[in-house]
Amino acid sequence: MNKDSTNMTQNSHSVTRPLTVLPTAFDPKSPATLIFASHSSPKSSDDSNNINAKDKLTVSLNAFVSDSGIGCNAEETSALMRLIDARDEYHESHATTKQGGGIHPKALCKTYRRHLVECLQQWEIRLQDADMIGEDQEKEKETSPSLKADEENIELLKLTHTIVQLCETFLLNGDDNDDDFRMNTHPNVYMVGSTSTSGIVTADTVRYLRYNHMADENSFVKMKLGQDMDLEKFMGMDQPEYYDPLSSATDEEQGLTPYWCLIRKLVLRGCLNEAWAVLSRHSACKKSNKAMAENLENGGYIDAIVKEDCDAFVLIKALLLSAPLPGGREDIYDDGFDYEQRDEMMEQDQEELLGGIPIDAYKQWDANSRGRDFNVHAIMNVFKMWKIHVKEMINSHRPLRNLMRRIPMLQTCIWDTILNTLKCFRDDDVWSERLNAELLYVQPDILKEDIYVRAKDYLQQCATVDSGRNTITSDVEHILLQIMKGNAGVVIQALSSYGGGSSAALPAAMTALLCNLLVESGKIELSQLSFDIETELLLSASSAILSSFSIQNHSDIGVRVSSRLLRPYVIPENPQVTAYFAEMLCRHWPISDAETMNLFESCKDAVSRGSKRMLDACDSLGFARSKHYSRLGNFQKSTYFLLRGIEYISFFGTDVKHLEGIQLLSSSTCFRRLALLCAETVEYVLNQIHNCFSAPNNEIDVSVLTEPLRMCKTIVEAIAEDEITHLVSSWPSIALLSHVADLGLNFTLGKKAEAAEAVINCLKYRQDIDGSVIILAHPGLYGYLLTCAYDILVAEDTKAGFASATSSFDSEGMQILFSRFTQYCSLDQFYIQSVPASSLRSDISHNDMRYALGRGLMRTFIVENAKLAQEDLNQTTQDDILTERDVELLLEPSL
């Protein structure tokens, strides 16, 4: 928790923080900030004796910030998204695959690690590119805080990768409950036999040690020969075996030059391909090969010694490049990714060098990760055959023995390391090299549980000793030992210490995802803990993501990434994550339609499971996006997103036609906003119609109604064409808007009958969805609607007489108009339901309205009576028509 303090003092005395912190208030602009005030009296003895000292109290305002992100660069952001993609693919594979399928946890952990490695590589490349600047700028850059911070973050991320790879090797590499993951040809599906199979983790352990704890050849050469020398330049010398400008005393006592030290280190690490590449640059090897090539070309005499040396080097090559070592004979692929593709590149067009030992026999150590059965007995037979072959060749092959007499370092640096491994160690061999050599040459079939014991022994051998003769083990080494021992809790503790517990987005997310993987694999049992560590780490990672992106003014990206991280855990069974997720969305203002719809989709499952919090979050998202379009005047989009918020109520599992569903619908923000939008639009359109026809007849311009009617029609069509129109179309304000749209359109087009029908639809009684009887238009709109009715009535009141009278209103409609006019004339017409009442147009008096209604009623009676008379006439005529059967019945008696 970070603290910022601001002191407001009346004097110059310093103030100490009180022992007791009393919270005062939360900053409304920053909900993650806690502010408290504290008082402190002056410490000076002079002031303490002053009677006015109490007037010089110091007030301290302290602010504690719970979320203080450190940002997230492009490399970290890309890795973060890829980590979440991998997690989602893992869950999808288990959701869509029957029992026995799906991606294995180890494969997922390896994918996590791959993305961390890519992030580190890209990050370091960017820093290297930034280093290519002038000397003056370089000096400034060396002291740059940002550069130092980047370097520290990279080191912490490398430690994170180390722990993840160790976890992948020892905690996710074959369990008793892994029988569900059966044989599959896909490399991401992990195959296991028994959890106690010997040698099943040896190859992964070797790769782990070489990748994380051993420097490469170039670094070794620079350490031995200086920074000006590199491996390529060293190997290009005529006699590199004699080159030793620094004259290392330790190596001279052992009789080894840097050349032979390099070969020995490569053999110790199992990098036999590289060891042969270095040995082939020996002057004797180059000389014999050159001589053989020249003699064969010219067909001349071949010296026996040259031929023997050539045969010996060929045999050494065969012995080294046929070694079936766990982890392979090269370290350039020790990251453990893409086994099959890389192996094809390495071994293509290569034939068997030793009889009975395939050149790719080492692949059998990784059979489980390649989708094949792991058979430790088969690979151990090949391994033992190779070692026996090495012993026999050293003891019986005359050219090799002669070469070893002239070059004794072959025995010291190569064969002793392979055959007498435990006796060949020297003081400069670190614990990882010793353990690696034992796993390669002594007991590659070691049990997973025993590796911890051997690692602990070598750590103690190589550890420094304090004055009390006690070995000192670093924190990192202690962590590694505990993970090798199978302690999954140490993994989370270590990741938290190396960035996972900070506000850094990527390490925090990696910690949470790995914890989730360990929980799903049964390595961490939540029932044995006093708190839900999985949930706590997820929420911590989400907070780190939000704060890291917010500090870079990309809060929208933070919300999207955080929502993707938490989405699988937003379930009713996890109310803590659900509440956090909902609160995050309720505070968010989406900036694009795609983002809004994506966030909607992330809530759908939780809403369908009955989460009211997530329903509120959807309501907030829909309202926020609708508000954005409302400000832009895009009412079609505004209505659309309000409907999306309302739509999720139908997913909640409550029938919106029942009372509970009606209450839920009417209480939502999106629905209330839609109802308000419709009500405001109704009043706006009716007001514009009222104002348009208030002008003199020769000045009336109906084109001014184009924009209001377009807006009204846009909203009506958006609702009518939406897939949830059946949920909202019958609600009063929405139905009223539809009728007002019809009224305005028909009124401007002169369609009196259709306009009259729309007026009556707005003013008549109807049954609401809850069973009550209502009028769509509230009393405040009566003046506008009665004015429209008046214009229709006056337009139909011609002086031609009642013989040609027409009426757009029927008797029921006229009764409704009389009733609403009576209510309009009542004393409480002005402010009904806190809504300002509209008035009749200024040129229409109450008597004019009564006269128009009376004349309209007469015309209605005349028109309806004429219709009834015509119907009676038609019925009488129909009755007077005699059918043939009627004629027969009448004439039958006379016939």
C-alpha positions, 0 to 999 in steps of 0.5 A: 500500500502506497502512501502520499501525505500532504501536511498543512501546518500553522508553524514550521515544526515537523509532524510525526504520524500518529500511532492510531490511524482513524479513517476520515473519508474516501475521496469520491474522485478516487474510490481506492484512496482512503483519507484520514486526518491527524493532529499532532502537538509541537515537540519543541519544549519552548512551544510546549511552555507557550500558552498559545501552543495549542493554537499551533497544532499541526494537521496532517492529511494522509492518503492511502492508495490501494491500487497504484499500477506501474503501467504495462508496456507493449510486450507485457500487454501482448503476453498478458493477452496470450496468457488469457487466450491460452487459459480460455483454450484450455477450458474450451478443450475440456468443455468440448472434449469427452472424458480422456481428452483436453489439453493437459495442465503441463501443456498449458503451463508450457504455453504460459512459459512460452509467452513469458519467454517471447515477452522477455525476448521482445523486451530485451530486443527493444532495449538493445535497439534503444542502446544504439545511440550516441555516447553522450546519450548513452551516459545519460541512459546508464543513469536513467531510472526507466532503464534501471526499472526495465532491467529490474523488471526483466530480471524479476520476470526471468525469475518468474519464468524459472519458477514456472518451468520448475513447477511445470517439471515437478508439479505438473509432470505426471500425477496419480489422477492424470489417467484421464489424459490418454494417448493422443497424437496431439503434442499438447496432450500429455501422456503418462503411465505411473506417477512413480515411473523412473526417469520421467522428469529427467529430460525436463530437469536437465533442460531446466538446469541448462536453460536457467542456471548455466551460462552459454558458451559465449559468456564462458569464453568471454569470462576466460579470455576477456570481453574482446573475444567471442566463440567464433573468433576463438574457434577460428584460430589455428591452434585454439587449444594453446591460446590462454592470454589470461593464464588462469592459475587454477586451470594451469594447475589442472593442466587445462587451457580455456579451450579444454575447459570449454570442452569439459563444461560442454560435456558436463552439461550434456551439450555433446554436439557443441563439444564435438564442434569445439573439438573438431577445431583442434589443430590435430583434428584439422590437420588429419582431416586436411591430410586425408582429404588431400591424399584421397584427392591425389591418390597418394600415400596416406601416413599411418599416424594421420589415418589413425588420428582421422579414425580416432576423431571419427570414432569420437564424433560417433560416440558423442553424437550418438549419446542417448542423453535425456534432454538432448545433446544441445542446449539451444532448444532447452526452452522445451517448445516445438519438439517435433519441428525442431527435431526434424530440423536437427536430425534430417538426412543423418544416418546411424553412427554407432551400430544399434544406437539410433542417432535420435534415441534421446527422443525416447526420454520425451516420449510422454510429451510427444504423444507416445508411451514412455518406456524407461526400460527400453531407453535405459537399455540403449543408454547402457549399451552406449556407455558400454560401447564408450568403455570398450572403445576407450580400452580397445580401440588402438587409434583412439588410445594412441590419440589419447596418449598424445592428447591426455585432455581427451580422457580428462575432459571427455571420458572421465566426465562421462564414465567417472562423473562423480569423481570428476567434479572440480571446485569451479563446478556449480551445483547445477552442473554437478546435478546435471551431470549426474542426471545425464551420465550416472542415473538418468532413470532417477525417480522424481522424488529423489532429484530433490535429495540430490539437488539439496546435497549438491547445494550444500557442497557448493554453498558458502560457509559462514563463521559458524561453519554453517552452510548458507543457502539463498532464498532462491535456492531454498525455493527451488528445493521446496518446489522440487520436493513438491511444495506447491504453496512455495510456488505461489509464495515465490511468484508473489515475492518476485512481482506477483504481489505487486501492482505489475499486471503481467506477474500478478496475472501469471501468479493467479493463472498458475495458482488456478492451474495448481488448484485444478490439478489438485496440487493446492487443496482449497479445503485445507486453507483458511481462505480462498487463495485462488479468488484472492489472487484473481482479484489482486491480478484484476486490480493490478491490470486495471490500475496499470492500464489506468495509469497509462490512460487506457482504462478501457483496455484494462477493463477488457483484459480484466473481464477476460481474466475473471470471466470463467469465475463469474458464477453464483458459486463465487460471489466474491469474484461476481461482485467484483466483476459487476462493480468493475463494469458498473464503474466503466464507461465503454468507448466502442460498440464492440467493447460494449457487446463483448462485455455484455457477452461476458455477463450472459452466463452469470445472468442466466444463472441468476446473478442480480449483480451481473444483471445490474452491470449489464443495465449499467453498460447499456445505459452508459453506451446509450447515453453516449449516442444520445449526446451525439443525437443518434437515437437509433443506436441509443435505443438499441443499447437500451434494449440490449440492457433490457434484453438481459432481464429475459436471460435472468430466468424470470417471466417478464409477463408475471408480476415479479418480472414486471417489477424487475423490468420496470426497476431497471435503469435501461427501461426507465431511460427508454420510457423517459426517452419515449415520453420526452420524444412524445412531448417534443413532437406534440409541441412541434406540431402544436407550434407548427399549426399555430401559425396563420394558414398561409404561413404554415410550413409542415417541413419543420416537422421533418426532423421531430418526426424522423427522430420519433420514427427512428425510435419507434422503428428501432423498438419495432424491429428489435428481437425483444420488441415483444417485451417492451412494445406494450408498455404505456410510454412506448405504445404512446410514442408509436401512436404519436408517430402515426398522428404526426405523420398522418396529420401532416399528410392530411389523412384525417381518419388515420390521425383521428384514430391515433388521437383516440388511441392516445386518449382512450382507456385500456388495460395495462400489462398488470391488469390496471386501467390506464390512459396512455397520454398523461393529463399534461398532454391533453391540450396538444391532443385536443388541439389536433382533434379540434383541427380535424373536426373543423376541417370536416365541418363544411357548410355544404349541409349534413347530407354530405357530412363526414366524420373521422371520429366514431361515437366512442371516439367523440365520447372520449374527446368529451371526457378528456376535454372535461378533465382538461377544463377541471381546476387541477389541469395545470400540474397533474402528476408534477407534469406541466400541462399543455394548453389548447392553441391560443386561437382556440377558446373553450367555447370554440372547442365545445362548439367543434365537439358538438358539431362533430358529434352531430356529424358522427350521429348522421354518418353512423345513422346513415351507415346503420340505415344502409346496413338495414337496407342491405339486410332487408334486400337480402331478406326479400330475395327468394331462393329456389327452395323458397319458391318451391315451398311456396308453390308446392301446395298449389302444385 
